Amino acid sequence: MDSAASPQRPFDVTNRSVLMIAVPMTLAYLSTPILGLVDTAVIGQLGNAALIGGIALGGILFDLVFTTFNFLRSGTTGLTAQAVGSGNALQEHAVFFRASLLAIGLGLAVVLLRAPILETGLLAMGGSAGVQAATRDYFMVRALSAPFALMNYAILGWFIGRGQAGTGLVLQTILNGLNIALSVLFVIGFAWGITGVAAATVVSETAACLIGSTLVARAMRGRPLPTLAQVLEKAEFRRMIAVNRDIMIRSFTLLFAFAFFTARSAAQGDTILAANAILEKFFLIGGYFLDGFATAAEQLCGRAIGARYRPAFDRAVRLTLVWGFVLAGLAAVVFWGAGDAIVAFITTAEDVRKIAGDYLFWAALTPVFGVLAFQMDGIFIGATWSRDMRNMMLISLAIYLASYFVLFPLLGNHGLWLALEIFLGIRGISLSYICRIRAAETFPAVSGHRPLEKAG
C-alpha cells in the first residue's frame, strides 16, 4: 500500500470499539472446543473405543491441514482492514475475491489429495487397525468440506477486517450450532456412526458458506466491484501470498513448539504426559479468551495503517494490551485457585492429579507469559508485518529449544515448563521491540488535522 498516495483518515479508538470486536469474537472462538467435545461425546455413546480413537486421530489430521490454511482468515483480516482504513472499497472487495480464489483452489486440492494425505498421517501417527479404519471412514467424508471450510475462513476474515465482529459471531454460531445438532441427529437418530459426524461437518460448512456468501453479496450491493484483472493484479496477489506464506510458517513453527513439549512430556512417562496434557489445556482455554482482543488488534491496527493515522494505531495497541493483560491476570488467578478442582474433574487417576498439582503453578502462569505474544500477533497481522512475525517466531523457537536443553537436566519437568514460559515471553518481547521500529517506519510525520471518525 502506497502511504504517500492516500490521504490521512483520522478515527478514534475507544474501549467500546475494542470490546465490540473482542467480545463477539471471544464467544465465537469458544464455540469451537464445545463442538469438539460434543462430537466426542456423541461417538462415545456408541461404546466403541476404536471410534473415539478414530475421531481423535481424524481431528488431529484436520487440525494440521486447516492450521496450515488458517492464514486465509488472518491474512484476509489484515488486508481488508487496511483497505477499509484507506477508504478504498474497490480494494476491500478485491481482497475478498483473491482470498476466495485461494480458498477454493486449496480446498479442491485437499479433496483431490485426501487419500495420500490420510495415509501419510496414519503412517506417522499409528493406531490399531480398528482406530485406523474408523479414521479412514471419518477423514474421507469430512475432507469433502475443505473448499467450503476454507471459504468460511476467507468470509470470516473479511467481515472481521471490516469491523463486523457481530456478523462473524453469527456465522460461527450457525456453523458450530448446526454441526452439533446434525451430529446428534446423524449419529444417534440415523445411526450413521462416525461417518455421521463427518457428514454433519460437511453439511454445516456448506450451509455456513452459502449464508456467509449471501451476507458478503449484500454488503457489496450498490458498491463498486473489481474487474477480474483488478482481482488478479500481480503485485497485490503477490502481496497476499507473501503475507499468507509467512503466517503459515509462523503457524507451523508454533505447532512444532507444542509438539516438542508433548514429545518431551511423553519421554518422561505416561503419568507426566497425562499431567502435562491436562495442564496444557489451561493454556489453550486462556488462549481462546485472549484471542478476542488479539482479533480487535488485527482490525483496529490494520485500519489505522490503511488510514495512515498513528494516534489510532497507538491507542489500539495500548487498549488491547491493557484489556489482554487484565484478562490474562484474571485467568491466572482462576487457574491457580481452581486448578486442582479442574484437574480432579478431568481425571480420576490419583497419580496424575498429584503430578499435575506439582506443576499447576506453571500452567497458571501461561496466560500472563503468553498475552503479549498473542496481542502482538494481532497487531502484526493487522499491519501485515508478517515477515517480522515469522522471524521472531523462529528466533523464539531456537531460544526455547536451547532453554530446554539447559534447564531440563537441572530441573526436570519444571525445566520443560520454564522453557515453554521463556518461549512465550521471548515471542512477546521481541515482537514488541520490532513493533516500535515498524510503527515509526510506517507512519511518516503528517501535518494537518481532520475530524475523527468513531471506530466501530
Rosetta blueprint (number, residue, H / E / L):
1 M L
2 D L
3 S H
4 A H
5 A H
6 S L
7 P L
8 Q L
9 R L
10 P L
11 F E
12 D E
13 V L
14 T L
15 N H
16 R H
17 S H
18 V H
19 L H
20 M H
21 I H
22 A H
23 V H
24 P H
25 M H
26 T H
27 L H
28 A H
29 Y H
30 L H
31 S H
32 T H
33 P H
34 I H
35 L H
36 G H
37 L H
38 V H
39 D H
40 T H
41 A H
42 V H
43 I H
44 G H
45 Q L
46 L L
47 G L
48 N L
49 A H
50 A H
51 L H
52 I H
53 G H
54 G H
55 I H
56 A H
57 L H
58 G H
59 G H
60 I H
61 L H
62 F H
63 D H
64 L H
65 V H
66 F H
67 T H
68 T H
69 F L
70 N L
71 F H
72 L H
73 R H
74 S H
75 G H
76 T H
77 T H
78 G H
79 L H
80 T H
81 A H
82 Q H
83 A H
84 V H
85 G H
86 S H
87 G L
88 N L
89 A H
90 L H
91 Q H
92 E H
93 H H
94 A H
95 V H
96 F H
97 F H
98 R H
99 A H
100 S H
101 L H
102 L H
103 A H
104 I H
105 G H
106 L H
107 G H
108 L H
109 A H
110 V H
111 V H
112 L H
113 L L
114 R H
115 A H
116 P H
117 I H
118 L H
119 E H
120 T H
121 G H
122 L H
123 L H
124 A H
125 M H
126 G L
127 G L
128 S L
129 A H
130 G H
131 V H
132 Q H
133 A H
134 A H
135 T H
136 R H
137 D H
138 Y H
139 F H
140 M H
141 V H
142 R H
143 A H
144 L H
145 S H
146 A H
147 P H
148 F H
149 A H
150 L H
151 M H
152 N H
153 Y H
154 A H
155 I H
156 L H
157 G H
158 W H
159 F H
160 I H
161 G H
162 R L
163 G L
164 Q L
165 A H
166 G H
167 T H
168 G H
169 L H
170 V H
171 L H
172 Q H
173 T H
174 I H
175 L H
176 N H
177 G H
178 L H
179 N H
180 I H
181 A H
182 L H
183 S H
184 V H
185 L H
186 F H
187 V H
188 I H
189 G H
190 F L
191 A L
192 W L
193 G L
194 I H
195 T H
196 G H
197 V H
198 A H
199 A H
200 A H
201 T H
202 V H
203 V H
204 S H
205 E H
206 T H
207 A H
208 A H
209 C H
210 L H
211 I H
212 G H
213 S H
214 T H
215 L H
216 V H
217 A H
218 R H
219 A H
220 M H
221 R L
222 G L
223 R L
224 P L
225 L L
226 P L
227 T L
228 L H
229 A H
230 Q H
231 V H
232 L L
233 E L
234 K H
235 A H
236 E H
237 F H
238 R H
239 R H
240 M H
241 I H
242 A H
243 V H
244 N H
245 R H
246 D H
247 I H
248 M H
249 I H
250 R H
251 S H
252 F H
253 T H
254 L H
255 L H
256 F H
257 A H
258 F H
259 A H
260 F H
261 F H
262 T H
263 A H
264 R H
265 S H
266 A H
267 A L
268 Q L
269 G L
270 D H
271 T H
272 I H
273 L H
274 A H
275 A H
276 N H
277 A H
278 I H
279 L H
280 E H
281 K H
282 F H
283 F H
284 L H
285 I H
286 G H
287 G H
288 Y H
289 F H
290 L H
291 D H
292 G H
293 F H
294 A H
295 T H
296 A H
297 A H
298 E H
299 Q H
300 L H
301 C H
302 G H
303 R H
304 A H
305 I H
306 G H
307 A H
308 R L
309 Y L
310 R H
311 P H
312 A H
313 F H
314 D H
315 R H
316 A H
317 V H
318 R H
319 L H
320 T H
321 L H
322 V H
323 W H
324 G H
325 F H
326 V H
327 L H
328 A H
329 G H
330 L H
331 A H
332 A H
333 V H
334 V H
335 F H
336 W H
337 G H
338 A H
339 G H
340 D H
341 A H
342 I H
343 V H
344 A H
345 F H
346 I H
347 T L
348 T L
349 A L
350 E H
351 D H
352 V H
353 R H
354 K H
355 I H
356 A H
357 G H
358 D H
359 Y H
360 L H
361 F H
362 W H
363 A H
364 A H
365 L H
366 T H
367 P H
368 V H
369 F H
370 G H
371 V H
372 L H
373 A H
374 F H
375 Q H
376 M H
377 D H
378 G H
379 I H
380 F H
381 I H
382 G H
383 A H
384 T L
385 W L
386 S H
387 R H
388 D H
389 M H
390 R H
391 N H
392 M H
393 M H
394 L H
395 I H
396 S H
397 L H
398 A H
399 I H
400 Y H
401 L H
402 A H
403 S H
404 Y H
405 F H
406 V H
407 L H
408 F H
409 P H
410 L H
411 L H
412 G L
413 N H
414 H H
415 G H
416 L H
417 W H
418 L H
419 A H
420 L H
421 E H
422 I H
423 F H
424 L H
425 G H
426 I H
427 R H
428 G H
429 I H
430 S H
431 L H
432 S H
433 Y H
434 I H
435 C H
436 R H
437 I H
438 R H
439 A H
440 A H
441 E H
442 T H
443 F L
444 P L
445 A L
446 V L
447 S L
448 G L
449 H L
450 R L
451 P L
452 L L
453 E E
454 K E
455 A L
456 G L
